[in-house]
Amino acid sequence: MKALRLAVAASGFALAACASGGGPDGSSSVRALLSADVMMFVSFDADGDLSISAAEVEAGLNREFARADSNSDGQIQPLEFQGWANAVLGGGQIGPFRLDFDRNVDNVITREEFDAEIRARALDYDADEDGVVARIEFVRLVGQARPAPPPRPTPEAR
């Protein structure tokens, strides 16, 4: 629970950084964005080492599928997904969205679809491809404002 609170706080700080428009001197700085799935991934850190191993992803998959499949029928219906997204991802407005999981658009998320999406997201975050997702790998750089280049001299001014 503490990890989830930290993730929510980090998301708020990241979004605030995006909205602030820059550093204390008014200059633009690197903007960062955290996806809502980061809150879920942070909760996978069972040993508290501030990184998510492949084994922790697998354990997290089992726990989150069971949480999402509230009627325990082995599949996630749209209302079940919405309840899970509200609880785990902080709401359904940011994503990942239901159709990110339900790729065949049959209104049912199977265990295979759920696992494939979560594993793909974990791999996507693992920037150094070492099989472990460190906290810094969850931060996405949106852009870096650079100062405008000096004007080029015109041929007449040379």
KEKOL-130066 format. One record per residue: x, y, z of N, C-alpha, C, O in turn; chain; residue in three letters. Coordinates in Angstrom, 3 decimals. Each point is the difference from the previous one (the first is absolute). Last residue first. Layout:
<recs>
> X, Y, Z, X, Y, Z, X, Y, Z, X, Y, Z, A, ALA;
...
</recs>
This chain:
<recs>
> 27.176, 38.592, -45.052, 1.335, -0.630, 0.060, 1.022, 0.837, -0.640, 1.171, -0.377, -0.039, A, ARG;
> -6.001, 1.227, 0.194, 0.719, 0.477, 1.181, 1.403, -0.578, 0.085, 0.779, 0.434, 0.849, A, ALA;
> -3.943, -1.659, -4.276, 0.359, 1.399, -0.188, 0.854, 0.512, 1.158, 0.806, 0.913, -0.182, A, GLU;
> -2.669, -5.344, 0.234, 1.131, 0.120, -0.942, 0.451, 1.455, -0.188, 1.180, 0.257, -0.240, A, PRO;
> -3.321, -1.419, 4.915, -0.494, -0.078, -1.378, 1.196, 0.132, -0.934, 1.042, 0.522, 0.395, A, THR;
> -0.890, -2.571, 4.687, 0.215, 1.222, -0.812, -0.497, -0.221, -1.420, 0.156, -1.082, -0.567, A, PRO;
> -2.390, -1.348, 4.813, 1.086, -0.176, -0.969, 0.194, 1.296, -0.778, -0.962, 0.689, -0.342, A, ARG;
> -0.931, -1.204, 5.530, -0.378, 0.173, -1.417, 1.220, -0.160, -0.895, 1.104, 0.428, 0.335, A, PRO;
> -1.279, -3.141, 4.257, 0.166, 1.399, -0.420, -0.363, 0.136, -1.472, 0.150, -0.949, -0.770, A, PRO;
> -2.656, -2.810, 3.536, 1.349, 0.252, -0.516, 0.132, 1.468, -0.403, -0.986, 0.652, -0.343, A, PRO;
> -2.242, -2.295, 4.348, -0.028, 0.225, -1.442, 1.419, 0.256, -0.489, 0.767, 0.698, 0.663, A, ALA;
> -1.509, -3.722, 3.663, -0.046, 1.404, -0.392, 0.026, 0.121, -1.521, 0.586, -0.829, -0.697, A, PRO;
> -2.847, -3.421, 2.843, 1.351, 0.499, -0.239, -0.092, 1.472, -0.365, -0.978, 0.440, -0.604, A, ARG;
> -2.091, -4.561, 3.214, 0.015, 1.278, -0.699, 1.448, 0.449, -0.131, 0.770, -0.046, 0.960, A, ALA;
> -2.780, -4.941, -0.599, 0.920, 0.913, 0.654, 0.024, 1.263, -0.827, 0.364, -0.006, -1.176, A, GLN;
> -3.879, -4.477, 2.141, 0.729, 0.872, -0.908, 0.924, 0.887, 0.787, -0.148, 0.165, 1.211, A, GLY;
> -2.173, -4.072, 0.491, -0.945, 0.454, -1.010, 0.703, 0.877, -1.018, -0.294, -0.077, -1.193, A, VAL;
> 1.875, -4.101, 4.513, 0.289, 1.383, -0.334, -0.888, 0.399, -1.169, -0.008, -0.642, -1.051, A, LEU;
> -0.821, -3.129, 4.977, 0.110, 0.248, -1.445, 0.283, 1.468, -0.225, -0.715, 0.867, 0.505, A, ARG;
> 1.211, -4.701, 3.675, -0.163, 1.409, -0.350, 0.248, 0.160, -1.492, 1.055, -0.370, -0.516, A, VAL;
> -0.455, -3.803, 2.797, -1.422, 0.311, -0.124, -0.247, 1.435, -0.449, -1.092, 0.318, -0.469, A, PHE;
> 5.439, -2.143, 1.479, -0.462, -0.432, -1.315, -1.495, 0.249, -0.200, -0.489, -0.047, -1.129, A, GLU;
> 2.763, 0.855, 5.290, 0.298, 1.051, -0.973, -0.497, -0.379, -1.399, -0.273, 0.877, -0.819, A, ILE;
> -0.051, -4.045, 4.439, -0.956, 1.110, 0.089, 0.235, 1.058, -1.065, -0.958, 0.517, -0.575, A, ARG;
> 2.476, -5.427, -0.652, 0.335, 0.909, 1.089, -0.977, 1.164, -0.018, -0.607, 0.288, -1.031, A, ALA;
> 0.445, -5.479, -0.902, -0.436, 1.374, -0.258, 0.287, 0.823, 1.243, -0.624, -0.191, 1.043, A, VAL;
> 2.747, -4.532, -3.416, -0.435, 0.649, 1.234, -0.394, 1.431, -0.351, 0.725, 0.689, -0.718, A, VAL;
> 1.190, -3.631, -2.487, -0.982, -0.863, 0.639, -0.537, 0.540, 1.309, -0.802, -0.657, 0.664, A, GLY;
> 3.871, 2.770, -3.940, 0.686, -0.893, 0.933, -0.949, -0.931, 0.743, 0.428, -0.744, 0.882, A, ASP;
> -0.729, 4.640, -4.414, -0.237, -1.397, -0.351, 0.758, -0.980, 0.894, 0.534, -1.003, -0.475, A, GLU;
> -1.134, 6.027, 0.452, 1.329, -0.593, -0.149, -0.046, -1.510, -0.250, 1.040, -0.654, -0.081, A, ASP;
> -5.126, 3.172, 0.644, 0.800, 0.690, -1.009, 1.369, -0.635, -0.210, 0.478, -0.060, -1.133, A, ALA;
> -5.330, -1.321, 3.005, 1.354, -0.471, 0.287, 0.969, 0.530, -1.056, 0.409, -0.733, -0.901, A, ASP;
> -5.200, 1.430, 0.676, 0.635, 0.854, 0.999, 1.464, -0.375, 0.240, 0.789, 0.851, 0.410, A, TYR;
> -3.420, -3.489, -3.334, 0.141, 1.341, -0.572, 0.685, 0.947, 0.979, 0.795, 0.844, -0.413, A, ASP;
> -1.945, -5.201, 1.824, 1.137, -0.017, -0.927, 0.255, 1.369, -0.600, 1.149, 0.398, -0.194, A, LEU;
> -4.938, -0.869, 2.888, 1.202, -0.146, 0.824, 1.246, 0.000, -0.890, 0.990, 0.661, 0.314, A, ALA;
> -5.135, -0.660, -2.473, 0.253, 1.291, 0.635, 1.254, -0.059, 0.865, 0.791, 0.944, 0.004, A, ARG;
> -2.276, -4.933, -1.955, 0.492, 0.909, -1.044, 0.318, 1.372, 0.585, 0.996, 0.618, -0.376, A, ALA;
> -3.018, -3.800, 3.216, 1.390, -0.369, -0.305, 0.601, 0.933, -1.048, 1.154, 0.410, 0.122, A, ARG;
> -5.704, 0.138, 0.882, 0.827, 0.407, 1.139, 1.464, -0.339, -0.267, 0.881, 0.816, 0.272, A, ILE;
> -4.019, -2.194, -3.519, 0.074, 1.461, 0.074, 0.905, 0.457, 1.136, 0.815, 0.904, -0.186, A, GLU;
> -1.671, -5.554, -0.323, 0.773, 0.509, -1.134, 0.159, 1.515, 0.080, 1.085, 0.519, -0.262, A, ALA;
> -3.865, -2.711, 3.461, 1.420, -0.256, 0.214, 0.853, 0.597, -1.112, 1.035, 0.610, 0.270, A, ASP;
> -5.713, -0.363, -0.786, 0.427, 0.800, 1.145, 1.505, -0.144, 0.217, 0.715, 0.995, 0.118, A, PHE;
> -2.742, -3.725, -3.371, 0.043, 1.398, -0.437, 0.525, 0.899, 1.121, 0.825, 0.882, -0.241, A, GLU;
> -1.502, -5.411, 1.290, 1.094, 0.139, -0.958, 0.141, 1.442, -0.477, 1.113, 0.517, -0.096, A, GLU;
> -4.736, -1.686, 2.863, 1.239, -0.002, 0.774, 1.193, 0.206, -0.935, 0.945, 0.711, 0.344, A, ARG;
> -5.403, 1.295, -2.217, 0.401, -1.312, 0.499, 1.277, 0.147, 0.830, 0.644, 1.049, -0.012, A, THR;
> -4.781, 2.351, -1.297, 1.453, -0.058, 0.128, 0.336, -1.348, 0.626, -0.342, -0.272, 1.151, A, ILE;
> -4.006, 2.343, -4.115, 0.467, -0.904, 1.039, 1.524, 0.051, 0.007, 0.638, -0.130, -1.045, A, VAL;
> -3.413, 2.345, -2.261, -0.558, 0.409, 1.296, 0.318, -0.961, 1.133, -0.687, -0.002, 1.022, A, ASN;
> 2.378, 0.046, -5.666, -1.162, -0.859, 0.206, -0.673, 0.263, 1.351, -0.847, -0.778, 0.439, A, ASP;
> 5.062, 2.496, -3.111, -1.221, 0.789, 0.177, -1.243, -0.881, 0.105, -1.008, 0.252, -0.660, A, VAL;
> 5.964, -1.167, 0.347, -0.921, -0.544, -0.999, -1.398, 0.613, 0.123, -0.911, -0.386, -0.733, A, ASN;
> 4.435, 1.626, 3.748, 0.456, 0.294, -1.365, -0.921, -0.554, -1.074, -0.036, 0.533, -1.109, A, ARG;
> 0.067, 0.773, 6.345, -0.942, -0.772, -0.817, 0.276, 0.266, -1.477, -0.775, 0.684, -0.668, A, ASP;
> 3.409, 1.623, 3.865, 0.034, -1.408, 0.411, -0.816, -0.866, -0.939, 0.435, -1.085, -0.383, A, PHE;
> -0.369, 5.690, -0.242, 1.423, -0.335, -0.016, 0.183, -1.469, 0.347, 0.937, -0.644, -0.473, A, ASP;
> -5.206, 2.635, 0.747, 0.344, -0.527, -1.322, 1.500, -0.207, -0.173, 0.417, -0.664, -0.949, A, LEU;
> -2.123, 2.557, 5.018, -0.496, -1.357, -0.173, 0.427, -0.582, -1.340, 0.393, -1.164, -0.065, A, ARG;
> 2.759, 4.985, 1.921, -1.436, -0.138, -0.203, -0.379, -1.459, -0.252, 0.857, -0.836, -0.289, A, PHE;
> 3.386, 3.478, 3.125, -0.415, -0.741, -1.176, -1.508, -0.235, -0.019, -0.655, -0.110, 1.036, A, PRO;
> 0.776, 4.201, 0.179, 0.473, -1.210, -0.637, 1.035, -0.684, 0.872, 0.529, 0.623, 0.921, A, GLY;
> -3.422, 3.477, -0.217, 1.372, 0.161, -0.463, 0.490, -1.211, -0.783, 0.830, 0.149, -0.897, A, ILE;
> -5.266, 0.357, 3.050, 0.182, 1.104, -0.932, 1.394, 0.063, -0.608, 0.178, 0.616, -1.051, A, GLN;
> -2.462, -3.609, 4.531, 0.083, -0.455, -1.381, 0.288, 1.083, -1.010, -0.083, -0.248, -1.203, A, GLY;
> 1.556, -0.585, 6.688, -1.092, 0.454, -0.850, 0.228, -0.432, -1.432, 1.073, -0.497, -0.343, A, GLY;
> 2.044, -0.592, 3.827, -0.394, 1.368, 0.330, -1.091, 0.555, -0.889, -0.145, 1.218, -0.104, A, GLY;
> 2.209, -5.740, 0.277, 0.633, 0.958, -0.902, -0.406, 1.439, 0.279, 0.425, 0.915, -0.706, A, LEU;
> -2.132, -4.637, 3.318, 1.430, -0.249, -0.147, 0.704, 1.076, -0.814, 1.132, 0.372, 0.310, A, VAL;
> -5.973, -0.301, 0.663, 0.709, -0.322, 1.238, 1.510, -0.002, -0.168, 0.717, 0.521, 0.854, A, ALA;
> -3.589, 0.251, -4.618, -0.254, 1.042, 0.996, 0.821, -0.237, 1.259, 0.549, 0.943, 0.570, A, ASN;
> -0.438, -4.234, -3.924, 0.724, 1.210, -0.416, -0.196, 1.129, 1.004, 0.943, 0.731, 0.305, A, ALA;
> -3.396, -4.696, 0.368, 1.426, -0.218, 0.236, 0.805, 1.249, -0.349, 0.879, 0.413, 0.757, A, TRP;
> -5.454, -0.364, -1.730, 0.201, -0.032, 1.445, 1.462, -0.171, 0.366, 0.502, 0.649, 0.918, A, GLY;
> -1.662, -0.956, -5.454, -0.157, 1.379, 0.485, 0.197, 0.074, 1.510, 0.651, 0.922, 0.491, A, GLN;
> -0.635, -5.177, -2.529, 1.197, 0.757, -0.345, -0.089, 1.419, 0.539, 0.972, 0.523, 0.545, A, PHE;
> -4.729, -3.229, -0.063, 1.065, -0.455, 0.890, 1.281, 0.790, -0.274, 0.694, 0.420, 0.926, A, GLU;
> -4.291, 0.296, -3.791, -0.255, 0.599, 1.310, 1.042, -0.422, 1.031, 0.373, 0.789, 0.867, A, LEU;
> -0.062, -2.692, -5.307, 0.215, 1.451, 0.036, -0.247, 0.649, 1.366, 0.789, 0.846, 0.420, A, PRO;
> 0.656, -5.956, -0.286, -1.039, 0.695, -0.756, 0.244, 1.513, 0.095, 0.751, 0.440, 0.870, A, GLN;
> 2.543, -4.912, -0.308, -0.333, 1.323, 0.529, -0.983, 0.675, -0.948, 0.312, 0.267, -1.160, A, ILE;
> 1.009, -5.716, 2.598, 0.062, 1.057, -1.011, -0.471, 1.306, 0.611, -0.709, 0.014, 1.006, A, GLN;
> 0.738, -4.202, 1.407, 1.129, -0.187, -0.900, 0.104, 1.004, -1.123, 0.854, -0.137, -0.876, A, GLY;
> -3.989, -0.153, 4.755, -0.396, -0.884, -1.101, 1.113, -0.185, -1.036, -0.216, -0.626, -1.038, A, ASP;
> -0.481, 3.327, 5.512, 0.838, -1.208, -0.089, -0.431, -0.977, -1.096, 0.049, -1.216, 0.185, A, SER;
> -1.541, 5.864, 1.209, -0.924, -1.132, 0.150, 0.699, -1.346, -0.204, -0.656, -1.041, -0.015, A, ASN;
> 3.104, 5.192, -0.305, -0.704, 0.018, 1.290, -0.994, -1.144, 0.171, -0.290, -0.389, 1.131, A, SER;
> 4.656, 1.737, -3.902, -1.032, -1.007, -0.269, -0.831, -0.205, 1.268, 0.097, -1.030, 0.666, A, ASP;
> 3.540, 3.966, -0.366, -0.851, 0.507, -1.082, -1.169, -0.936, -0.289, -1.108, 0.454, -0.285, A, ALA;
> 4.381, -1.724, 3.507, -0.718, 1.193, 0.475, -0.970, 0.500, -1.071, -1.130, 0.376, 0.312, A, ARG;
> 3.966, -3.940, -1.426, -0.990, -0.445, 0.991, -0.803, 1.186, 0.529, -1.203, -0.122, 0.231, A, ALA;
> 4.752, 1.076, -3.075, -1.066, -0.665, -0.749, -1.094, -0.464, 0.961, -1.188, 0.161, -0.277, A, PHE;
> 4.993, 1.753, 2.213, -0.850, 0.987, -0.666, -1.087, -0.641, -0.851, -1.106, 0.533, -0.085, A, GLU;
> 4.332, -3.308, 2.354, -0.790, 0.774, 0.962, -0.966, 0.949, -0.703, -1.168, 0.085, 0.381, A, ARG;
> 4.228, -2.553, -3.038, -0.949, -0.902, 0.661, -0.923, 0.773, 0.935, -1.214, -0.202, -0.014, A, ASN;
> 4.718, 2.582, -2.001, -1.009, -0.410, -0.985, -1.060, -0.870, 0.642, -1.196, 0.214, -0.198, A, LEU;
> 4.969, 0.947, 2.755, -0.953, 1.107, -0.133, -1.102, -0.315, -0.994, -1.156, 0.363, 0.215, A, GLY;
> 4.719, -3.366, 0.250, -0.834, -0.034, 1.208, -1.059, 1.100, -0.052, -1.143, -0.207, 0.408, A, ALA;
> 4.264, 0.183, -3.904, -0.847, -1.193, -0.060, -0.921, -0.101, 1.214, -1.184, -0.304, -0.141, A, GLU;
> 4.399, 3.739, 0.082, -1.031, 0.254, -1.020, -0.950, -1.186, -0.062, -1.217, 0.185, -0.036, A, VAL;
> 4.949, -0.643, 2.753, -0.993, 0.886, 0.622, -1.103, 0.367, -0.983, -1.155, 0.159, 0.395, A, GLU;
> 4.781, -2.683, -1.978, -0.782, -0.817, 0.940, -1.076, 0.840, 0.684, -1.110, -0.478, 0.232, A, ALA;
> 4.189, 2.649, -3.056, -0.925, -0.819, -0.788, -0.874, -0.859, 0.913, -1.185, -0.189, -0.272, A, ALA;
> 2.963, 4.620, 2.544, 0.621, -1.125, -0.711, -1.060, -0.745, -0.810, -1.199, 0.223, 0.168, A, SER;
> 1.748, 4.970, 1.839, -0.956, -1.077, -0.237, 0.697, -1.082, -0.829, 0.388, 0.236, -1.144, A, ILE;
> 1.192, 3.911, 4.898, 0.014, -0.482, -1.374, -0.938, -1.201, -0.100, -0.345, -0.624, 1.003, A, SER;
> 1.493, 2.872, 3.141, -0.270, 1.103, -0.928, 0.183, -0.396, -1.460, 0.264, 0.849, -0.851, A, LEU;
> -0.189, -3.646, 4.967, 1.305, 0.437, -0.504, -0.105, 1.099, -1.060, 0.988, 0.333, -0.654, A, ASP;
> -4.383, -3.152, 3.412, 0.330, 1.375, 0.383, 1.343, 0.499, -0.496, 0.571, 0.918, 0.589, A, GLY;
> -3.220, -5.211, -1.246, 1.136, -0.003, 0.921, 0.495, 1.397, 0.363, 0.971, 0.140, 0.744, A, ASP;
> -4.741, -0.980, -3.775, -0.244, -0.743, 1.237, 1.149, 0.089, 0.996, -0.232, -0.021, 1.209, A, ALA;
> -1.851, 2.685, -5.514, 1.310, -0.043, 0.661, -0.129, -0.643, 1.378, -0.095, 0.696, 1.011, A, ASP;
> -3.603, 0.397, -4.053, 0.603, -1.307, -0.246, 1.319, -0.176, 0.762, 0.474, -1.127, 0.141, A, PHE;
> -3.040, 5.258, -0.345, -0.533, -0.936, 1.002, 0.565, -1.408, -0.177, -0.123, -0.819, 0.911, A, SER;
> 1.185, 4.201, -4.030, 0.667, 0.283, 1.270, -0.493, -0.954, 1.080, 0.770, -0.398, 0.875, A, VAL;
> -2.891, 0.251, -5.095, 1.325, -0.601, 0.000, 0.747, 0.248, 1.309, 0.692, -0.893, 0.489, A, PHE;
> -4.933, 2.939, -1.146, -0.120, -1.439, 0.139, 1.384, -0.635, 0.098, 0.241, -0.829, 0.878, A, MET;
> -0.419, 5.382, -1.714, -0.520, -0.246, 1.347, -0.134, -1.496, 0.254, 0.289, -0.474, 1.099, A, MET;
> 0.897, 1.948, -5.397, 1.130, 0.064, 0.925, -0.468, -0.266, 1.434, 0.717, -0.623, 0.783, A, VAL;
> -3.699, 1.107, -4.529, 0.430, -1.358, 0.306, 1.199, -0.039, 0.943, 0.289, -1.038, 0.595, A, ASP;
> -2.125, 5.131, -2.372, -0.742, -0.534, 1.145, 0.429, -1.417, 0.345, -0.143, -0.419, 1.149, A, ALA;
> 3.685, 3.722, -3.419, -1.251, -0.617, -0.391, -0.691, -0.561, 1.230, 0.657, -0.273, 1.005, A, SER;
> 2.823, 4.537, -1.334, -0.157, -1.372, 0.473, -1.358, -0.501, -0.463, -1.004, 0.703, 0.114, A, LEU;
> 4.761, 3.400, -1.581, -1.359, -0.498, 0.054, 0.037, -1.426, 0.516, 0.846, -0.799, -0.401, A, LEU;
> 2.353, 5.754, -0.190, -0.119, -1.431, 0.262, -1.471, -0.371, 0.103, -0.840, 0.815, 0.382, A, ALA;
> 4.473, 3.226, -2.506, -1.310, -0.314, 0.558, -0.113, -1.495, 0.128, 0.467, -0.748, -0.859, A, ARG;
> 3.757, 4.525, 0.667, -0.515, -1.276, -0.448, -1.337, -0.234, 0.687, -0.139, 0.244, 1.199, A, VAL;
> 1.081, 4.770, -1.494, 0.831, -1.131, 0.381, -0.599, -1.267, -0.574, -1.045, 0.026, -0.650, A, SER;
> 1.028, 5.858, 0.205, -0.647, -1.288, -0.224, 0.964, -1.109, 0.386, 1.214, 0.147, -0.140, A, SER;
> -1.077, 4.730, 2.508, 0.419, -0.701, -1.203, -0.763, -1.312, -0.121, -0.470, -0.559, 0.990, A, SER;
> 0.158, 3.656, 2.739, -0.919, 0.252, -1.111, 0.396, -0.702, -1.278, -0.750, 0.025, -0.976, A, GLY;
> 2.802, -0.368, 5.432, 0.416, 1.236, -0.664, -0.867, 0.335, -1.199, 0.290, 0.943, -0.736, A, ASP;
> -0.916, -4.945, 3.370, -0.243, 1.166, 0.842, 0.399, 1.314, -0.649, -0.521, 1.053, 0.366, A, PRO;
> -0.756, -5.034, -3.714, 0.722, 0.057, 1.250, -0.272, 1.279, 0.751, -0.795, 0.831, -0.439, A, GLY;
> -2.880, -2.838, -3.071, 1.425, 0.217, 0.075, 0.547, 0.069, 1.393, -0.678, -0.279, 0.989, A, GLY;
> -3.992, -0.589, -2.614, 0.618, 0.712, -1.100, 1.464, 0.294, 0.197, 0.592, 0.647, -0.864, A, GLY;
> -4.492, -2.960, 3.389, 0.678, 1.183, 0.508, 0.704, 0.790, -1.079, 0.147, 1.216, 0.120, A, SER;
> -2.546, -5.512, -0.586, -0.840, 1.188, -0.051, 0.756, 1.273, 0.362, -0.415, 1.096, -0.377, A, ALA;
> 2.529, -5.386, 0.556, -0.448, 0.233, -1.375, -0.763, 1.313, -0.111, 0.156, 0.738, -0.973, A, CYS;
> 1.150, -2.177, 5.201, 1.163, 0.438, -0.753, -0.374, 0.284, -1.445, 0.499, 0.947, -0.608, A, ALA;
> -3.748, -2.797, 3.379, 0.236, 1.396, 0.359, 1.193, 0.551, -0.760, -0.011, 1.154, -0.427, A, ALA;
> -0.921, -5.681, -0.012, -0.989, 0.796, -0.718, 0.153, 1.480, 0.322, -0.189, 0.851, -0.870, A, LEU;
> 2.950, -3.805, 3.179, 0.340, -0.018, -1.413, -0.985, 0.831, -0.808, 0.398, 0.752, -0.890, A, ALA;
> -1.218, -1.344, 5.474, 1.162, 0.863, -0.217, 0.379, 0.057, -1.470, 0.356, 1.060, -0.514, A, PHE;
> -3.803, -3.979, 1.731, -0.410, 1.387, 0.192, 1.139, 0.963, -0.231, -0.176, 1.044, -0.628, A, GLY;
> 1.090, -5.625, 0.569, -0.791, 0.374, -1.171, -0.434, 1.452, 0.092, 0.047, 0.736, -0.987, A, SER;
> 2.110, -2.562, 4.683, 0.941, 0.207, -1.095, -0.723, 0.413, -1.271, 0.472, 0.862, -0.741, A, ALA;
> -3.078, -2.059, 4.443, 0.686, 1.270, 0.246, 0.967, 0.314, -1.132, 0.078, 1.140, -0.458, A, ALA;
> -2.193, -5.277, 0.322, -0.986, 1.055, -0.227, 0.647, 1.369, 0.197, -0.224, 0.919, -0.789, A, VAL;
> 2.828, -4.637, 1.819, -0.210, 0.095, -1.441, -0.990, 1.100, -0.340, 0.199, 0.748, -0.957, A, ALA;
> 0.550, -1.768, 5.476, 1.175, 0.649, -0.578, -0.157, 0.180, -1.501, 0.385, 1.031, -0.552, A, LEU;
> -3.690, -3.443, 2.815, -0.072, 1.426, 0.347, 1.174, 0.765, -0.577, -0.158, 1.123, -0.479, A, ARG;
> 0.185, -5.751, -0.013, -1.037, 0.580, -0.839, -0.150, 1.486, 0.286, -0.165, 0.799, -0.921, A, LEU;
> 3.077, -3.290, 3.606, 0.557, 0.155, -1.338, -1.017, 0.639, -0.933, 0.361, 0.825, -0.839, A, ALA;
> -1.745, -1.946, 5.172, 0.904, 1.143, 0.047, 0.590, 0.265, -1.384, 0.139, 1.152, -0.409, A, LYS;
> -2.784, -4.931, 0.973, -0.824, 1.183, 0.000, 0.870, 1.249, 0.000, -0.305, 0.988, -0.669, A, MET;
</recs>
